[in-house]
Each structure stands twice: as structure tokens, then as C-alpha cells.
Amino acid sequence: MLDKARYIVVEGPIGAGKTSLARRLAQRLGAELLLEQPEQNPFLARFYQDMDRWGLATQLSFLYQRLDLLAERAGRQSSAACVADFLIEKDPLFAELNLGPDELALYHRIHAATRTQPGPKPDLVVYLQAKSETLMDRVRKRGLDAEKRITEDYLARVSDCYARYFYDYDAAPLFIVDADVLNPVDQDADFDLLIERLQAMRGYREFFGYAG
């Protein structure tokens, strides 16, 4: 599977390690990187201080940033393999988690108006699945100022939304990583084993854990 995949997406909740894993995968495969840039979202720090007030602005800023990244790559007409750390079709997940009914309805109208063309279809999605306590520990360790107000309760709700989203996901081959017991970002042995399992993947959905 890995050798044939030209567009790979690494996904997972906040703190799962999707961006770091995307970097490692791209380096190993000699692929381009397509990374969202939360530090360039001017509303993110304010969102974690007051989610009700800044949720819509934060969400729309991320939506347009992701669309711009995809449009820029499409404009280059690159034939190189690519690893991204976001799945554009998943964008409404955070909107549905964070916005009230009126703002959510407005978001869906804007989202529909901007999504006139389908995004690139992934050849493979790697989903990092982790419990809230694992996510909280990793968020604290990286110590980003914008994330200092994130609570474990919020991460639990985010993790649950991801789990429900990917439970029915069938738009691309899905490789689910148990990121509670495996750390392919920081542990070379886990990363090498991940590469081995991805290369051997034959099914449309597989689970990767020590017991899997």
C-alpha cells in the first residue's frame, strides 16, 4: 500500500502527533509536505480563552487556510508524492463540536460555497487514535502558548468526535494506529514497525497496535 500511495493524510486529535508523524513519513518517502499552520491562525489563542466567542472565526480561518494550501499545490501541478496532516473533508468536525446552532448553520453555508471542487482523494489515511489523558500529556509536553488553556475534558470530546467520524469512514484505505501504546513520532522502533505494516497493508481498513 505505502509504495503505491501518492497522497497520504495523517489525521488525529490535538496532541496525537499527526504533524510530527507526517514530517517523518515525508522524509522517509522523499515526499512533499502539506501542513496546516495553526500558528498563523490569529484567532486560535483567543479561541482557547473563550470558545463561544471565537469559535466561528477560528474555524473559518482554518477552513480558508486549508483550502489555500490545497489550491497552491494544485496550481503547481506537482506529480510528487505528498504527505498532509489534514483531511479537508473532516473540516466540519470541529465546527459541529464548537459552534452553536446559528453559527453552525452559517458555517455550513460558507463551507458549501467554498467547496465547489472536491479535494484531492487520499490514497491512504493514517489515523492516530488516543485517549484524552495521552493527548493531554503530549499537549503539556510541547508547551505551546496557544494551547495552555486546553482542558482534558475538551480533548476527550475531540477524541470522541474523531472516533465517531472514522468509525464509518470509507472514502480511502484507513490505517488506525493505537497511539496510546505506540509512539512512531518519538520511538524509532515504532516508526520502523509502522512503515513495515504500511508496506504490507492489503486491506481497506487495518488496526495497528501491539495486540493488533
N, C-alpha and C positions, 0 to 999 in steps of 0.2 A: 504493500500500500504506500509506504513512505517514498519509495523510489519513483513512483508514478505521480505523486501528488504535486501539482504545480501551485496550488493556492491553499495554504494551511492556515487555519484560525485556531488560536489558543484562547480559550474562554474560562471564566470562573469568577466568583465573587471577589469583592475587595479583600486583598491580603492573601489570595490563593497563590499568587506568584505567576500570573499569566504573562505579564510583560517580561519578566526576567527569563521565563522559560522560552518565550518567543525569541528573545535575543540568542539564547543558547542554541535553539533549533536552527535559526537562520545562519548562525556562524558555522554549525556543523554541516549544514546542507549547502552553504555558499549561496544563500537566497537573499533577496531583498527583504527589508523590514518595513512594516507598515504599522506604526504605533500611535495610539491616541496620546494626547498630550495634556493631561489634567492640570499641569502647572500653568498652562495657557488659558484655562477657563477662569475668567475673572470673578465668577460667582461662587466657585466651589468652597472656598474657606467660609464665606458668608452662609452658604447652604448648611454647613455642619453646625453653625451657630444658631440658625433659625430656618429650619427645613420648610416650614409652612410658607414663609415669606419668599424664599429664594429658590424653591424647588423648580418652578417653571423656567425661570431664567437659566438656571444651571442645566436643566435638561435640554433646552433648545440650543444652548451654546455647545454642548456635546454633540447633539444631532448634526448641526451645521459643520462642526469640526470634522466629524467622521465622513460626512458627505464630501467635504472639500478634499480630504485625504484620498478617498476613492476616485474622485474626479481627476485629481492631479495624476494619480498613477495611470488611469485610463488614458489621459491625454498624452502620456509618454509612450503609450502603446508598447510597453515593455513585455518581452517574451520570457523574462527571467522568472524563476520560481519565487514565490513570495510567502512570507510568514507574517500574519497580522495578529494583533492582540484584541481585536473586537469583531463581533459579528453584527453587521448592520441591522439584520432582521430582528435582533434581540433588543434594539433600542427602546421600544415601548415598555420593556420590563420595569425599568426604574421609574418611568412616568407613572405607571399603574401602581407602583409601590408608594410613591411620594406625593402625588398630586391629588387634590380634592376633585369632586365630580366636575365642576365647571372648568377648572384649569385642565383637567384631563381631556375633556371634550375639545377644548381649544387646541391642546397639543395634538390630538388625533387628526384634527383638520389640517394643521400645519404639516404634520408628518405625511399625511396622504398627498398634500400638494407638492411636497418636495420629493416624494418617492415615485416620480413619473417613470423612472427606469429602474429595473431590478439591479441589485448589487451583484458583484461577482459571486458565482456559486462556488463555495469551498469544495475542494476535493477531499478534505479531511478536516474534522473539528476535534480538537483535543480539549476536553472539559475537565478542569481541576475541581474536584468536589471536596469540600472540607467543612467541618463543624465550626460553629461560631467561636468556640474557645481557641481553636487553632488559628482562625483568621485574626482574632483579637490579639493573640500573642505576636503574630507576624506584623500586624499593623503597628503595635507598640515598638517592636524592634527596629522598624525602618524609620520611625520618629519624624514623619513629615508634619510640618506645622499645620497644614490644612486638615489633617486627619486626627488631630489631638482630641477633638470632641466626639469622635465616633464612639458609640456605645456597643457593648456586646449584644444587647437586645436588637439594635438596628442591624448588626451583622447577621444575627440569626434570621431576621426577616428577609434580608438579601439572599442568604444562602438557601432559604426555603423557596424563594421565587425562582432562583436558578434551577433548583432540583425539579420543581414542577414544570419549568419551561423545557428542560432537556429530557424529562420523562417521556414526552411524546415526540421529541424531535426526530424527524426522519428525512430532512432535506439534504443531508450529506452523511457519509460514514462518520460515526461518532466513537471516539476513544475516551472512555471515562477513567480518570486517574484518581485513586484514593489518596488525596493529598494530606490526609491525617497521618498516614503511616509511611508515605513515600515523599521524598523531597528531591525531585530531579533538578531543582534550581541550585541547591547548595551541595548536594551529595553526588559526586561523580559516578559512583556505582549505580545509584538510582537512575541517573540520566542515561548511562550506557544501557541499562536494562530497558529503559523506556524506548530508546532507539531500536533495540533488538526486537521488542514486542511490536513496535510500529512497523518495522520492516516485515515482520511475519504476519501482520494482520490480514485476514482474509474475509472476515465477516463484515456486516454493515454496522454492527454495534458490539463493542468489546469493553470489558472492565479490566483495569489493571490495578492489582493490589497484591500483597504478599500471599493472600489466600485465594487470589483470582487466577 
